[in-house]
Amino acid sequence: EEFEQFPWEESKADISPCQLVALNLPEGMKMTVTASLFEHVMENLLGYEGLFLMLYDEPDLVTQVFARWGQKVYDYYESVVGMEEVGAIFHADDLGFKTSTLLSPDALRQLVFPWFKKYAALAHEHSKMFWYHCCGNVYHNGVIEDLIEDVQIDAFHSFQDVILPVTDFKARYGDRVAALGGVDMDR
């Protein structure tokens, strides 16, 4: 009942900032557009504890929330990715912490990665890149492979030396995905 009463339509994305930037970019310069799926659901819609408990108590409701917000993010990207001034979708969703992801790889594969894959496909359909920002350890449980092989990210951002320094990332994955940044700010 709360799901149906939530004001989903009121949270329509405002593309006017992108339009303003497009009007003022120097010739040849591009912008990136960004949104959040996992973090928004976890932090704003369900809360950390709410999400974790509901995954077991009300998994169908969690699936519906991800589906509804995932579509809203897709609609936003679809409304701006065709702009000539957009060079990439730079999706941002922190999935974990220093030792693991917040959700199991299976839960991410069910709830989050199908949307990421749609966002990447949308970018690629418009001959744009799909960059991905993620803090947290996505290496020990194979999630990075999902991001590279299934989602088909073009570049990965955020490197924490305590997890995997950018030089090690480049050596392991650099022939398949670009590394963005690399300065660990946690030192």
Secondary structure, DSSP 8 states (H G I E B T S, - for coil): -HHHHS-GGGG----HHHHHHHHHS-TT--EEE---SHHHIIIIIS-HHHHHHHHHH-HHHHHHHHHHHHHHHHHHHHHHTTSTTEEEEEEE---B-SSSBSS-HHHHHHHTHHHHHHHHHHHHHTT-EEEEE--S--STTSHHHIIIIII--SEEE---TTT--HHHHHHHHTTTSEEE----TT-
